[in-house]
Amino acid sequence: GSSVMGAIIGSSFEIDLEFASTKLKNKKELENILNDKVIGVFYDDYKKRKLAKDGSKTINLITPSLRNFEPYNKLLSNIKYSNLESPYKVIMTSSNGMNELKSTICSNLAYCIANNNKKVIIIDLDTRKPVLYRTFKVERANGLVEYIEGIINQEQLIKHSNYGVDVITSGKKVINPMVILEAKKLEELINNLKKDYDCILIDTPPIGICYDAMIVSKLCDGVVFNIAMNQSRKSEVKNSLNLLKEVNAKIIGLNLTKFPNSARDLTYIEYEEDKA
């Protein structure tokens, strides 16, 4: 009996190791497998994530400080230097799956840009699970859905938050998000915003869950693709990146989230060496 039990434990241990190795674990492996460069690293300082009353996540903005803004500024300068000839103005954040912190990165990136005295607007194009209205403490109503239906105009659509970031919410619930995402009016709106803002950030649902991001990517200059370390599966991430490339989306680079704190010093040295 015990030898059978031993064999079972042994085999389950092997399966666990195999299972673990399907997750993305380090920067070099990731760049090799995915053929895209890493442009940001965010350590797992998000232990305090809380659920709102309705079960959805609340995203908190970081406390403004040099240290807190540093990884965001690093990400911003890497975005800037990846294309100096024609700078990225309309930037989409996406990921393969849920809980990869794409909305957290998108919100705080906007906040960081605002703190750098640039004019920034953030658009919540996750019509299924919008969260940004809560983050920036603006009302959800009178968003994109109402704008595209012709109920409100552009001036009524743009909400000014107390964080220096202008916000466009998704608006009321809609049965078919495609109607909004494929509207000519959305494309025209983004072109108008380009005249008024230094940067337009767009948050979209995960690619592994729905097709929305592929449609939105056509309206953007580039995509920051978020990957949660030790969580995202190699094959799924690869698949999502391929889907984006199939629609000719420009991948600016990979942004790593939930990076283990234990690797902090090591990665920082590696990061400095990469730059040298």
C-alpha positions in Angstrom: 0.0 0.0 0.0 2.7 2.5 1.0 4.7 1.9 -2.2 1.5 2.6 -4.3 0.9 5.7 -2.2 4.6 6.7 -2.7 4.2 6.3 -6.5 1.0 8.4 -6.5 2.7 11.2 -4.5 5.8 11.0 -6.7 3.7 11.2 -9.9 1.6 14.1 -8.6 4.8 15.9 -7.6 6.1 15.5 -11.2 2.8 16.8 -12.6 3.0 19.8 -10.2 6.5 20.6 -11.4 5.4 20.3 -15.0 2.4 22.5 -14.3 4.6 25.1 -12.6 6.9 25.2 -15.6 4.1 26.2 -17.9 4.0 29.6 -16.1 6.2 32.4 -17.0 8.9 32.9 -14.4 11.7 35.1 -15.5 12.5 38.0 -17.8 15.0 36.3 -20.1 12.8 33.3 -20.6 9.9 35.5 -21.4 11.7 37.6 -23.9 13.0 34.5 -25.7 9.7 32.7 -25.8 7.6 35.8 -26.8 10.0 37.7 -29.0 9.1 41.0 -27.5 11.1 43.2 -25.2 10.3 43.8 -21.5 9.7 47.5 -21.0 8.4 47.5 -17.4 8.7 45.6 -14.1 6.3 46.0 -11.2 6.9 44.1 -8.0 4.2 42.4 -6.0 3.4 45.3 -3.7 -0.3 44.8 -4.3 -1.1 42.6 -1.3 -3.7 44.9 -0.1 -6.1 44.3 -2.9 -9.7 44.6 -1.7 -13.0 43.6 -3.3 -15.7 46.1 -3.6 -19.2 45.3 -2.3 -20.4 44.0 -5.6 -17.3 41.7 -5.9 -15.5 43.8 -8.4 -12.0 45.1 -7.7 -11.3 48.5 -6.6 -8.1 50.0 -8.0 -6.4 52.5 -5.8 -4.0 55.1 -7.1 -0.5 55.1 -5.6 0.5 57.7 -3.1 2.4 60.3 -5.1 6.2 60.0 -4.3 9.4 59.7 -6.2 9.7 56.0 -5.2 6.1 55.1 -6.1 6.3 56.9 -9.5 9.7 55.5 -10.4 8.6 52.2 -12.0 5.9 54.1 -14.0 8.4 56.7 -15.1 10.7 53.9 -16.2 7.9 52.3 -18.2 7.0 55.7 -19.7 10.6 56.4 -20.8 10.9 52.9 -22.3 7.7 53.6 -24.2 9.1 56.9 -25.4 12.5 55.6 -26.5 11.0 52.6 -28.3 9.8 55.0 -31.0 11.3 58.5 -31.0 10.5 59.2 -34.7 6.7 59.0 -34.2 5.9 59.0 -30.5 3.1 56.8 -29.2 0.2 59.0 -28.2 -2.7 56.6 -28.0 -1.7 53.6 -25.9 -3.8 50.6 -25.1 -3.1 48.4 -22.0 -4.2 44.8 -22.2 -3.3 41.3 -20.9 -4.2 37.7 -21.6 -6.3 37.0 -18.5 -7.9 38.5 -15.4 -6.0 39.8 -12.4 -2.8 40.7 -14.3 -3.1 44.3 -13.0 -3.6 45.9 -16.4 -6.2 48.4 -15.1 -4.0 49.2 -12.1 -1.1 49.9 -14.4 -3.3 51.9 -16.8 -4.8 54.1 -14.0 -1.5 54.8 -12.3 0.3 55.4 -15.5 -2.2 58.1 -16.3 -1.8 59.5 -12.8 2.0 59.6 -13.2 1.7 61.3 -16.6 -0.5 64.0 -15.0 2.1 64.4 -12.2 4.6 65.1 -15.0 2.5 68.1 -16.0 1.3 66.5 -19.2 -2.3 66.5 -20.4 -3.7 63.0 -20.2 -7.1 61.3 -20.6 -8.0 57.7 -19.8 -10.7 55.8 -21.6 -12.4 52.8 -20.1 -13.2 50.5 -23.0 -13.9 47.6 -20.7 -17.7 47.9 -21.1 -18.1 44.5 -19.5 -16.4 45.2 -16.2 -15.6 48.9 -16.0 -13.6 50.0 -12.9 -11.9 53.3 -13.8 -14.9 55.5 -12.8 -14.5 54.2 -9.2 -10.7 54.7 -9.2 -10.9 58.4 -10.3 -14.1 59.0 -8.4 -16.3 60.2 -11.3 -19.8 59.0 -12.2 -20.2 56.0 -14.5 -23.2 57.4 -16.4 -22.8 59.6 -19.4 -20.0 57.6 -20.9 -19.1 56.2 -24.3 -22.4 54.3 -24.8 -24.4 57.5 -24.3 -22.0 59.5 -26.5 -22.2 57.0 -29.4 -26.0 56.9 -29.1 -26.0 60.7 -29.5 -27.5 61.4 -26.0 -24.5 63.5 -24.9 -21.8 65.5 -26.8 -18.0 65.4 -26.4 -17.9 68.1 -23.8 -20.4 66.2 -21.6 -18.5 63.0 -22.2 -15.2 64.1 -20.7 -15.1 64.0 -16.9 -12.4 66.0 -15.0 -11.2 64.1 -12.0 -9.4 65.6 -8.9 -6.2 63.7 -9.9 -5.3 65.8 -12.9 -6.5 63.0 -15.2 -9.5 63.4 -17.5 -11.7 60.3 -17.7 -14.1 58.8 -20.3 -16.2 56.1 -18.7 -17.8 53.3 -20.6 -21.3 54.4 -19.6 -24.4 52.3 -19.1 -24.4 48.6 -19.6 -24.6 47.4 -23.2 -25.6 44.0 -24.5 -23.3 44.1 -27.5 -20.0 46.0 -26.9 -19.0 45.6 -30.6 -21.6 48.2 -31.5 -19.6 50.7 -29.4 -16.1 49.6 -30.4 -16.8 49.5 -34.1 -18.6 52.8 -34.2 -17.1 55.4 -36.6 -17.8 57.9 -33.8 -15.3 56.3 -31.5 -12.5 56.6 -34.1 -13.5 60.2 -34.7 -13.5 60.9 -31.0 -10.0 59.5 -30.5 -8.7 61.6 -33.5 -10.2 64.7 -31.8 -8.7 63.9 -28.5 -5.2 63.7 -30.1 -5.4 67.4 -30.7 -6.1 68.2 -27.1 -4.0 65.7 -25.1 -0.4 64.7 -24.8 -1.4 61.1 -24.1 -4.5 59.0 -24.4 -4.6 55.7 -22.4 -7.2 53.0 -23.2 -8.0 50.2 -20.9 -9.5 47.1 -22.6 -10.7 43.7 -21.4 -8.3 40.7 -21.4 -7.7 39.2 -24.8 -8.1 35.6 -23.6 -11.6 36.5 -22.5 -13.1 38.5 -25.4 -12.2 40.0 -28.8 -12.7 43.6 -27.8 -9.0 44.5 -27.5 -8.3 43.4 -31.1 -10.8 45.9 -32.4 -9.6 48.7 -30.2 -6.0 48.0 -31.1 -6.7 49.4 -34.6 -7.4 52.8 -33.0 -4.2 52.8 -31.0 -0.6 53.7 -31.8 0.7 50.8 -29.6 -0.1 48.2 -27.0 1.5 47.7 -23.6 0.9 44.0 -22.8 0.8 43.1 -19.1 1.9 39.7 -17.9 1.6 38.5 -14.3 4.6 36.5 -13.3 4.1 33.0 -11.9 0.5 33.2 -13.0 0.3 33.7 -16.8 0.6 30.5 -18.8 3.2 30.6 -21.6 0.9 29.1 -24.3 -2.0 31.5 -23.5 0.2 34.6 -23.4 1.8 33.6 -26.7 -1.6 33.0 -28.2 -2.9 36.4 -27.1 0.1 38.2 -28.5 -0.3 36.3 -31.8 -3.9 37.4 -32.0 -2.8 41.0 -31.6 -0.1 40.7 -34.2 -2.6 39.1 -36.6 -4.6 42.4 -36.6 -1.3 44.3 -37.0 -1.4 45.8 -33.5 1.9 47.4 -32.6 3.2 45.8 -29.5 5.3 48.4 -27.7 6.5 45.8 -25.2 5.8 43.6 -22.3 5.1 44.9 -18.8 5.7 42.4 -16.0 3.5 42.6 -13.0 3.4 40.7 -9.7 7.2 40.2 -10.0 8.4 38.4 -6.9 9.9 40.8 -4.3 12.7 38.4 -3.7 14.0 39.2 -7.2 13.9 42.9 -6.7 17.7 43.6 -6.2 18.7 41.1 -8.8 16.4 42.5 -11.5 17.4 46.1 -10.7 21.0 45.2 -11.4 20.0 43.2 -14.5 18.0 46.2 -15.6 20.9 48.6 -15.1 23.2 46.3 -17.0 20.7 46.0 -19.9 20.7 49.8 -20.3 24.5 50.1 -20.2 
